[in-house]
């Protein structure tokens, strides 16, 4: 039977290597894609995972670290690291009227379209506040519940709902309405 | 995707685009896991939990600080119990009142260690302590004191000298283990250095890189490593594994390799760390050298306490700093 998060955390606080390995195996993939979605760079996403777990170890070594909600704690570390990266190197400006790559190959065409949507989404996410961004990522891309997101942000559920509402409105304005405006202009 | 009922369906194409990514390179996953577990093992084996007790240096003039440090140490040892003071000292950092006591306790322990293998393990643990102190100071945005850099250099050299005194095949295993530990600290310090420039930290990285190269070649050619250690010492003498102490005064050569600090240039606003006056404020453990030649005790415990054993209960869920959750 898989160990509970509380059991893993207790083991990690004693530097039990099995518990630490289990923590890594359980959360590394989710953290990787969490970072990759926002950064769009596989090397940076790998670096984010490595840095997140290293910071966890250092916090545990210092007698600090989480007492509960280990997963939320790890995502907060990753989120802070990603925010620093975005601050250092913001994504390119939002360009919704950019022409897709012209090609007869449908797969390539679709791939290019997907890539453009990803870039637009990342650019729009980068314009949200860090908390709004984290709510959107965890709720709609990682499928977390409101309670889980609230634990990750250290905020009440009501505040998370409010952040989510404002974030979705902002995304709609940045992506959907902006796209309509561009179509009308053309 | 779940729980997206509140999301405008017009946003769906953009959200779905972020679900489509190519698979992850399994070699990178395995390498990342290995690196993480290596770090965990090193911390479990060689590091003591950091700073649950912090005694910040107060802004006294140098002479007053030395006097106060000695007075406080004597008072603590006399009235509060020597064990408690010694335990608290283990968590102190350079510049803090109890740091001298920490150095002194390390010296005593090393002198009392008779077995060469145990002495090597102890020296390796102290090397990791020095590296950990530099990491912690850097994370507090404090410049690395030159005295600590020199202590790190001396301790690394002593570790390597002790490895050379081991018999094969243990010698090769010890060389590799020492190399792995130094490599780990180099990687950690590189990440710390990337967050904020510090000339002294760069000097530490250069030192670690050099010693890593020595260790790598030393696995094949231990005599070459021995010669390098001899020539790196003042006067061309190899460090005495048993009782040579990693003090700043033992390694003047490193000072000439390091960039000047604010204190070297007479910055009045500096903390005094790294200056000759500051070095004075740490009670030097060299007094223990008088026991040179004493046989090593096999009863010594070479490995510092397990992190989990002495770690205090966390006070907050995320009570860490410098990149840990805010």
Interface residues (C-beta under 8 A of the other chain):
Chain A: X13 X14 X15 X16 X17 X20 X21 X24 X25 X28 X29 X32 X33 X36 X37 X42 X46 X49 X50 X51 X53 X54 X55 X57 X58 X59 X60 X61 X62 X63 X64 X65 X66 X67 X68 X69 X73 X76 X77 X80 X81 X84 X114 X117 X118 X120 X121 X122 X124 X139 X140 X141 X143 X145 X146 X154 X164 X165 X168 X171 X172 X175 X176
Chain B: X1 X2 X3 X4 X6 X7 X8 X10 X11 X13 X14 X15 X17 X18 X19 X20 X21 X24 X25 X28 X29 X32 X33 X35 X36 X37 X39 X40 X41 X43 X44 X47 X49 X50 X51 X52 X188 X191 X306 X307 X308 X309 X310 X311 X312 X313 X314 X315 X316 X317 X318 X319 X320 X323 X324 X325 X326
